[in-house]
Amino acid sequence: MKIKSFKKEKNNKYKIIFESGEDIVLYDDVIVKYNLLVNKTFDTNKLEEIIKYNSSLDAYYLSLKYISKKMRTKLEIRKYLEKKDIDSKTIEETINKLVNNKAINENLYIQAFCNDQINFSNIGPNKIVSKLKDLGISKEKSIDYLNNVNDSVWQNKINKIIDKKIKSNHNYSTYILKSKILNSLVNDGFDKSMVTDIINTKNISCNKNIIIKEYNKQKNKLSKKYDGEVLEYQIKLKLRSKGFSSDEINNIKTGF
């Protein structure tokens, strides 16, 4: 095959037009590597080699562009290139090249990701580890980094979250509120024992208006079936089932 002419394209690419009328688009790096400005004639095997090398550059430059927007993991790069229909062998070669060139750095990624989550989210270490695992980072590496974070960081976050939840409580008894806070924080990745210890330091008292609101709600509902002392007894049972203590219930005039 013999090259007839070159036509400049975007993104450092050239269209190579052959005397047969066929054409291919190659990166300028490929043209330089194979000295195509001088060596304009080659056989099919050489053309296949050129195309293969061009494909590897395509995967590499696509990855660099993808990484330029934000740091990426190997798994993210792999999935991205798969969507671009890059073959698996080229993908692995590209990832290795990116690692060798330090365009992919798992340690820096873990550090940046963890710091972002610590500073700009309300999730705990266990959930951070889970998120990193979904991104292809090993649990061991994530835990190694997070073990260096002082407990006070998590304690301060837990304290702030608990205080906010207490302040915004308009519906729950003290018992239910504590239970919901504990479950919520554990689900968000905080250590259960640490959350429990901090909750137990809080003087959480149920707003009397919450009990009155729930009392009236149950009274309206149960008065369709009961009245008198039986009604009051059933209301008390419902309030107890919702976590209100006897003292909290007796502090409102329920007739007991």
Secondary structure as UniProt FT lines:
FT   STRAND          2..8
FT   TURN            11..12
FT   STRAND          13..18
FT   TURN            19..20
FT   STRAND          23..27
FT   HELIX           28..33
FT   TURN            34..38
FT   HELIX           44..69
FT   HELIX           74..83
FT   TURN            84..85
FT   HELIX           88..100
FT   TURN            101..102
FT   HELIX           106..120
FT   HELIX           125..134
FT   TURN            135..136
FT   HELIX           139..146
FT   TURN            147..148
FT   HELIX           151..167
FT   HELIX           174..187
FT   TURN            188..189
FT   HELIX           192..199
FT   TURN            200..201
FT   HELIX           208..222
FT   TURN            223..225
FT   HELIX           228..241
FT   TURN            242..243
FT   HELIX           246..250
//
